[in-house]
Amino acid sequence: MVTATGVILDDQTKKPLEDVLIDNLANPGFEEKTKSDGAFSLVEIGRAKGKCPEFNLKFSKEGYVTDTIFVENSSPLTVYLKKKK
């Protein structure tokens, strides 16, 4: 079992972003939002298309550019989202 944890920050201000929607693309329908401190934690126990256990996480928030990240291990992530221009 792999757990993806981390924090999502504004690319410019470096402040935590609350209510960022995190979609686990390997497990459709499984999503979570960040807390007020920008923190998140997801647990994946399945396999994505028969490959090794993996996360393909999509981070989205209104007013920000959506980002997708491939996560290979349980190391904490720091994700920076850029504001849309």
C-alpha positions in Angstrom: 0.0 0.0 0.0 1.3 3.5 -0.9 0.1 6.7 0.8 0.6 10.0 -1.0 0.8 12.9 1.4 1.9 16.5 1.0 1.0 20.2 0.8 -0.2 22.4 -2.0 1.1 26.0 -2.1 0.5 29.1 -4.3 3.4 29.3 -6.7 3.9 33.1 -6.1 3.0 33.6 -2.4 4.1 30.2 -1.2 1.0 30.2 1.0 -1.1 27.0 1.5 -4.1 26.5 -0.8 -7.3 25.3 0.8 -10.0 23.3 -1.1 -7.7 22.2 -3.9 -9.5 19.2 -5.5 -7.2 16.1 -5.8 -8.3 13.4 -8.2 -6.7 10.0 -8.2 -6.6 9.2 -11.9 -5.7 5.5 -11.2 -8.9 5.2 -9.2 -11.7 7.2 -10.8 -14.2 8.7 -8.4 -11.7 8.8 -5.5 -11.0 12.4 -4.7 -10.2 14.7 -1.8 -9.8 18.4 -1.0 -6.9 20.0 0.8 -7.4 21.3 4.3 -6.9 24.9 5.4 -3.2 24.3 5.8 -3.0 23.0 2.2 -2.3 19.4 3.4 -3.6 16.2 1.9 -3.3 12.5 2.4 -4.5 9.7 0.0 -4.3 6.0 0.2 -4.1 3.8 -2.9 -4.4 0.0 -2.6 -5.3 -0.9 -6.2 -3.3 -1.1 -9.4 -3.5 1.3 -12.3 -4.1 -0.6 -15.6 -2.1 -3.6 -14.4 1.1 -1.7 -13.7 2.9 -1.4 -10.3 0.9 0.4 -7.7 1.0 4.1 -8.6 -0.7 7.4 -8.2 -1.5 9.7 -11.0 -2.9 12.7 -9.1 -4.6 15.7 -10.7 -4.7 19.0 -8.7 -7.2 21.6 -9.6 -8.6 24.8 -8.1 -10.6 27.6 -9.6 -8.3 30.4 -10.7 -5.3 28.1 -10.9 -3.7 26.0 -13.7 -4.5 22.3 -13.3 -1.4 20.1 -12.7 -1.0 16.3 -12.9 1.8 14.5 -11.1 2.9 10.9 -11.2 3.8 9.7 -7.6 6.0 6.7 -7.3 6.6 6.5 -3.5 5.4 7.7 -0.2 7.8 10.7 0.1 5.8 13.8 1.1 5.1 16.1 -1.9 5.1 19.9 -2.2 3.0 21.0 -5.1 3.0 24.6 -6.4 0.0 25.7 -8.4 0.2 28.7 -10.7 -2.6 31.3 -10.9 -4.2 31.6 -14.3 -3.4 34.7 -16.3 
